[in-house]
Amino acid sequence: MIWLTRCPHRHLLLLIALAAACFAARAAELGVYRWDAPGGPANVDAFARWLGRPVQVAAAFEARATWQDIRGAAWQLGPWAQWVRAQPGRNLSLAVPMLPASGASLASCAAGEYDHHWTALAHELAYYGLHWAYLRLGWEMDGTWYAWSAAPGSGREAAFAACFRRMVLAMRAAQPANQWKFVLNTATNWRSRTYLEAVWPGDAYVDLVGIDLYDQSWALNTYPYPATCDAACRLTRQQTAWNQHLWYLTTVRDFAVARGKAMAIPEWGVAIRPDGHGGGDNPYFVQRMHEFIAAPGNYVAYHAYWNVSAGDIDGRLTEAVTGDNPSGPTRFPESATTFARLFGMAAPDRTPPSVALVSPPAGTVIRRRTSVRLEAEASDNAAVSSVEFRVDGARVCMTYALPYRCSWYSGSSQRRRYTITAIATDSAGNAATISRIYDGTR
């Protein structure tokens, strides 16, 4: 995989030519949505056991009835923060509403009237230690089902982009040390790349370009299947639907690459819908999604499978838990087998990465009120997923791409000794730790 970091070059040909210099190799992170807190964290762990490999990203949705929900609810952030901290290398993909259900507008957001709410959210995320979360601000804005809708042709596209900018600016100003990844995240309710350009907040405000993609289609000769449709007929229709899915994926990828960004697929899954426009048990779709996610040239940073049975769409591959409706066994046995084979781990990788502290060098005396560079070297038999730095046991930063480096401010308190630790985690969840003791100013 390739992780695209911010790069000064913006011309597509230059980006491609300089890819080796600007982009660092990294495996796409595996995520899942398995309902929200309080049961969600345990459900995610159960999904990992079913799959036979760690889940690196848990997907969650902030409640959106009131501004208080959007500012960060303790019932939600607390349990997810505990899940993230339980193992190195974990992260949260959080869908953040732009507006509550009523009484607010994109225009007011764009004018800065809601900045205090975004400031409060930033403080709450920092309080709970969710410093590296993927934040899907105003996700699926191209649809008509959310209060922040900026559907194609609605005339609200520019206001959406401006609101997105205000959110990012307010949150960064409130918590400048945090390393959130802001995700511009559409569904598939647009038909032209010009829509992406219309809602684009600007390169400085977006870290990942995302798309939610389910195996559903309203195109001719796709779904629903005719009553007499045999296996060959079903496959033909699934292939036709995939051609449309692939257009969306490649369009988002090309749009992201042209701006030096990676892409994300924060929601995806097979689908049974009440109106029949889902592809049903479709291992072909799972196979093709795996091929796209695994291809290095598609630059997928993370993806999250929709493993729930909900009223509007069922994509659950595992046994039911509280909240699933319908309950009972999965309605996608062939897709479940294919998913486990492709995304699981037939032979568990138990080889930990190697890690070495590069900076500060041994013997360094750490002085008060000083910016200290923390740097490590790490390697693995498969792929390094992250390197975390801790000082006296407290996490101070986490990096996901070469060089594994960040800065730490030593503060004003006088300390005789500091213990700096680097923890490297690979894509299978194996971790290696190295610590070094440094003298402080006396």
C-alpha positions in Angstrom: 0.0 0.0 0.0 1.0 3.6 -0.4 0.2 6.3 2.1 0.1 9.7 0.6 1.3 12.5 2.8 1.0 16.2 2.1 3.4 16.9 -0.7 4.3 20.3 -2.2 3.7 19.1 -5.8 0.2 19.5 -7.1 0.6 18.7 -10.8 -0.6 15.1 -11.4 2.4 14.2 -13.6 4.8 15.5 -11.0 3.0 13.6 -8.3 3.3 10.3 -10.2 7.0 11.0 -11.1 7.9 11.9 -7.5 5.8 9.2 -5.8 8.7 7.4 -4.4 10.0 10.5 -2.7 6.6 11.9 -1.4 4.7 8.7 -0.5 5.6 6.1 2.1 4.6 2.5 1.8 1.9 1.4 4.3 -0.8 -1.3 4.4 -4.4 -0.2 4.3 -5.9 -0.4 7.8 -8.8 -2.8 8.3 -11.9 -1.4 10.0 -15.5 -2.4 10.8 -18.7 -0.8 11.9 -20.4 -3.1 14.5 -22.9 -0.7 16.1 -21.9 2.1 18.5 -21.2 2.4 22.2 -21.7 1.0 24.7 -21.7 -2.5 23.0 -19.8 -1.5 19.9 -16.2 -2.0 21.2 -17.0 -5.6 22.4 -18.7 -6.3 19.0 -15.6 -5.1 17.1 -13.4 -7.4 19.2 -15.8 -10.3 18.4 -15.5 -9.5 14.7 -11.7 -9.6 15.0 -11.9 -13.0 16.6 -14.3 -14.2 13.8 -11.8 -12.9 11.2 -8.8 -14.2 12.9 -6.8 -10.9 12.8 -6.8 -7.6 14.7 -9.2 -4.8 13.6 -7.2 -1.6 13.5 -10.1 0.9 13.0 -13.5 1.0 14.7 -16.1 3.0 12.9 -18.6 5.1 14.9 -21.2 7.7 14.4 -21.8 10.7 16.7 -25.4 11.2 17.7 -26.9 14.3 16.0 -30.2 15.2 17.7 -28.7 18.2 19.5 -25.6 20.3 19.6 -24.7 18.6 22.9 -24.5 15.3 21.0 -22.3 16.8 18.4 -20.0 18.4 20.9 -18.9 14.9 22.1 -21.0 12.7 24.3 -19.2 10.9 27.2 -21.3 7.7 26.7 -19.8 7.4 23.3 -16.3 8.8 23.4 -15.4 7.1 26.7 -15.9 3.5 25.6 -14.2 4.1 22.2 -11.3 5.8 23.9 -10.8 2.7 26.1 -11.0 0.4 23.1 -8.4 2.5 21.2 -6.0 2.6 24.2 -6.3 -1.2 24.9 -3.9 -2.1 22.1 -1.2 -0.1 20.2 -2.1 0.8 16.6 -5.8 1.1 17.1 -7.8 4.2 15.9 -11.3 5.5 15.6 -13.2 6.6 12.4 -15.8 9.0 13.7 -18.6 10.4 11.6 -19.1 14.0 12.8 -22.4 15.7 12.0 -22.1 19.3 10.7 -25.6 20.3 12.0 -28.1 18.9 14.5 -31.4 17.6 13.3 -33.0 21.1 13.2 -32.4 24.7 13.9 -29.1 25.2 12.1 -27.7 26.0 8.6 -24.6 25.5 6.5 -24.6 29.3 5.9 -24.4 30.0 9.6 -21.7 27.4 10.0 -19.7 28.9 7.2 -20.0 32.4 8.9 -18.4 31.0 12.0 -21.5 31.0 14.2 -20.9 27.4 15.4 -17.2 27.6 16.0 -17.7 27.3 19.7 -19.2 23.9 19.1 -16.3 22.7 17.1 -13.9 24.0 19.7 -15.8 22.1 22.4 -15.6 18.9 20.2 -11.9 19.3 19.8 -11.4 19.6 23.6 -13.5 16.5 24.2 -11.6 14.4 21.7 -8.4 15.5 23.3 -9.7 14.9 26.8 -10.5 11.3 25.9 -7.2 10.8 24.2 -8.5 10.4 20.6 -5.7 12.4 19.2 -5.3 10.6 15.9 -9.0 9.8 14.9 -10.2 9.9 11.4 -12.9 12.6 11.4 -15.6 12.3 8.7 -17.0 15.8 8.8 -20.5 16.1 7.3 -20.3 12.6 5.7 -22.5 11.7 2.7 -23.2 15.4 2.0 -24.1 14.5 -1.6 -27.3 12.8 -0.4 -30.5 14.3 0.8 -30.9 12.4 4.1 -28.9 14.6 6.5 -29.4 18.1 7.7 -26.1 19.2 6.1 -27.2 18.0 2.7 -25.3 19.7 -0.2 -26.6 17.4 -3.0 -25.5 18.1 -6.6 -27.4 21.1 -8.0 -28.7 22.1 -4.5 -26.8 25.4 -4.5 -25.4 24.5 -1.0 -22.1 23.1 -2.2 -20.0 26.2 -1.5 -21.6 26.6 1.9 -20.7 23.0 2.7 -17.1 23.6 1.7 -16.9 26.7 3.8 -18.5 25.0 6.8 -15.9 22.2 6.5 -13.1 24.8 6.6 -14.6 26.5 9.7 -14.7 23.2 11.5 -11.1 22.3 10.7 -9.8 25.7 11.5 -11.7 25.9 14.9 -10.6 22.4 15.9 -7.0 22.9 14.9 -6.9 26.3 16.7 -8.4 24.7 19.9 -6.0 21.7 19.9 -3.0 22.5 17.7 -1.0 19.4 18.9 -3.6 16.9 17.8 -3.1 14.9 14.6 -6.6 14.2 13.4 -7.1 13.1 9.8 -10.0 15.1 8.3 -12.0 13.1 5.7 -14.1 14.5 3.0 -16.6 11.7 2.5 -19.2 11.3 -0.2 -21.7 8.6 -0.9 -22.6 7.8 -4.6 -25.3 10.4 -5.2 -23.2 12.3 -7.7 -22.4 11.7 -11.4 -19.5 14.0 -12.2 -16.1 14.9 -10.9 -17.2 18.5 -11.0 -19.3 17.8 -7.9 -16.1 16.9 -5.9 -14.6 20.1 -7.0 -17.7 22.1 -6.0 -17.6 20.8 -2.4 -13.8 20.7 -2.0 -12.8 22.8 1.0 -9.2 23.2 -0.1 -6.0 21.1 0.1 -5.0 22.5 3.4 -8.2 21.3 5.1 -8.6 17.7 3.9 -6.3 14.8 4.7 -8.2 11.9 3.0 -10.9 11.7 0.3 -13.4 9.1 1.2 -16.4 7.3 -0.4 -19.1 5.1 1.1 -19.8 2.2 -1.3 -22.4 -0.6 -1.1 -23.3 -3.2 -3.5 -26.5 -1.5 -4.5 -27.6 -0.2 -7.9 -30.4 1.3 -9.8 -28.7 1.0 -13.2 -30.4 -0.9 -16.0 -29.8 -4.6 -16.0 -28.5 -4.7 -12.4 -30.8 -5.1 -9.4 -33.4 -6.3 -8.5 -32.8 -9.7 -10.0 -35.6 -11.0 -12.2 -37.5 -13.9 -10.7 -36.0 -16.3 -13.3 -32.4 -15.1 -12.9 -30.0 -18.1 -12.6 -26.4 -18.1 -11.4 -25.1 -16.9 -14.8 -27.7 -14.1 -14.9 -26.9 -13.0 -11.4 -23.2 -12.8 -12.1 -23.7 -10.8 -15.3 -25.8 -8.2 -13.4 -23.3 -8.1 -10.6 -20.5 -7.4 -13.1 -22.6 -4.6 -14.6 -23.1 -3.1 -11.1 -19.4 -3.4 -10.4 -18.5 -1.4 -13.5 -20.5 1.5 -11.9 -18.9 0.9 -8.5 -15.4 0.9 -10.0 -16.1 4.2 -11.8 -16.8 5.9 -8.4 -13.7 4.3 -6.8 -11.3 5.3 -9.5 -12.8 8.8 -9.8 -12.3 9.4 -6.1 -8.8 7.9 -6.3 -7.8 10.1 -9.2 -9.3 13.2 -7.5 -7.3 12.4 -4.3 -4.0 11.7 -6.0 -4.2 14.9 -8.0 -4.2 16.7 -4.6 -1.6 14.6 -3.0 -4.1 12.8 -0.8 -4.8 9.2 0.0 -8.3 7.8 -0.2 -10.5 6.0 2.3 -13.6 3.7 2.1 -15.1 4.4 5.5 -18.3 2.3 4.8 -18.6 -0.6 2.4 -20.5 -3.9 2.2 -22.7 -6.3 0.4 -26.3 -5.4 0.6 -29.9 -6.6 1.0 -32.3 -3.7 0.7 -36.1 -3.6 1.3 -36.6 -2.3 -2.3 -34.6 -5.1 -3.9 -31.8 -2.8 -5.2 -29.0 -4.7 -3.3 -26.9 -7.4 -4.8 -27.5 -9.8 -2.0 -25.0 -12.6 -1.3 -22.3 -11.4 -3.7 -18.8 -12.9 -3.2 -17.9 -11.3 -6.6 -18.3 -7.8 -5.1 -16.2 -8.8 -2.1 -13.5 -10.2 -4.3 -13.3 -7.0 -6.5 -13.3 -4.7 -3.4 -10.4 -6.7 -2.0 -8.5 -6.3 -5.3 -9.1 -2.5 -5.3 -8.1 -2.1 -1.6 -5.0 -4.2 -1.9 -3.7 -2.6 -5.2 -0.8 -0.2 -4.2 -1.7 2.3 -6.9 -5.1 3.0 -5.3 -3.7 4.5 -2.2 -6.4 3.2 0.2 -5.4 4.4 3.8 -8.2 2.6 5.6 -11.6 0.9 4.9 -14.4 -0.2 7.2 -16.9 -3.0 6.5 -20.6 -2.4 7.4 -21.2 -5.5 9.5 -24.7 -4.7 10.7 -28.3 -5.5 9.8 -30.1 -2.2 9.7 -33.6 -1.3 8.5 -32.4 0.3 5.2 -29.5 -2.0 4.4 -28.2 -5.4 5.7 -24.6 -6.3 5.1 -23.9 -8.4 8.2 -21.5 -11.3 7.7 -21.4 -12.7 11.2 -23.9 -13.8 13.8 -26.3 -11.2 15.1 -25.8 -9.0 18.2 -28.1 -6.6 20.0 -29.3 -4.0 17.4 -29.3 -6.3 14.4 -32.6 -6.5 12.6 -33.2 -9.1 11.2 -31.3 -11.2 13.7 -30.2 -14.8 13.3 -27.5 -16.2 11.0 -26.0 -14.1 8.2 -27.9 -13.9 5.0 -24.5 -13.7 3.1 -22.8 -17.1 3.7 -20.8 -17.1 0.5 -19.7 -13.4 0.9 -18.7 -14.2 4.5 -16.5 -17.1 3.5 -14.9 -15.0 0.7 -14.4 -12.0 3.1 -12.7 -14.2 5.8 -10.5 -15.8 3.2 -9.4 -12.5 1.6 -9.2 -10.2 4.6 -8.5 -12.7 7.3 -5.2 -14.3 8.2 -4.9 -18.0 7.3 -1.5 -18.2 9.0 -1.3 -15.7 11.8 1.6 -13.4 11.6 3.3 -13.6 15.1 6.6 -11.9 14.1 6.9 -8.6 15.9 8.5 -5.6 14.1 12.0 -4.3 15.1 12.3 -0.9 16.6 15.2 1.4 17.6 15.3 4.8 19.1 17.3 7.3 17.0 16.5 10.5 18.7 17.2 11.7 21.3 20.6 10.0 21.1 21.8 8.1 24.2 23.4 10.4 26.7 21.3 13.4 25.8 20.4 15.7 28.7 16.8 16.9 28.3 16.3 20.4 29.4 13.2 22.2 30.5 11.1 24.2 28.1 12.7 22.5 25.1 11.3 21.0 21.9 12.7 17.5 21.7 12.7 15.5 18.5 11.5 11.9 18.9 12.5 9.6 16.1 12.7 5.8 15.7 13.6 3.3 13.0 11.2 0.4 12.5 10.9 -2.5 10.1 8.7 -5.6 9.8 8.4 -8.8 7.8 5.0 -7.5 6.4 4.3 -3.9 7.1 4.8 -1.4 10.0 1.4 0.1 10.8 2.4 2.7 13.4 5.1 3.9 15.8 3.9 5.4 19.1 6.1 7.5 21.4 5.6 7.7 25.1 7.4 9.8 27.8 7.2 8.3 31.3 4.4 6.0 30.2 2.2 8.8 28.7 1.5 8.8 25.0 2.8 12.0 23.4 2.4 11.2 19.7 1.9 8.5 17.1 3.2 8.4 13.5 1.9 6.2 10.6 4.5 6.8 7.9 8.2 7.2 7.4 10.0 9.0 8.8 8.8 7.9 12.2 9.3 11.2 13.9 7.6 13.9 15.9 8.3 16.7 18.4 7.6 16.7 22.2 7.8 19.8 24.4 9.5 19.0 27.7 7.5 21.5 29.8 8.5 23.7 32.7 8.7 21.2 35.5 12.2 20.2 36.7 12.8 16.5 36.3 15.8 14.4 37.2 15.1 11.6 34.7 12.8 10.9 31.7 12.0 7.5 30.2 11.2 7.7 26.5 9.6 4.7 24.8 8.9 3.8 21.2 6.3 1.2 20.3 6.2 -0.2 16.8 3.1 -2.1 15.7 2.7 -4.1 12.5 -0.4 -4.7 10.4 -1.2 -7.9 12.3 -1.2 -6.1 15.7 2.3 -7.4 16.9 4.2 -4.8 18.8 7.8 -4.2 19.8 9.0 -1.8 22.5 12.2 0.0 23.3 12.9 2.4 26.1 15.8 4.6 27.1 16.4 6.7 30.2 17.6 10.2 29.9 18.9 12.6 32.5 17.0 15.9 33.0 18.3 19.2 34.0 19.3 19.3 37.7 
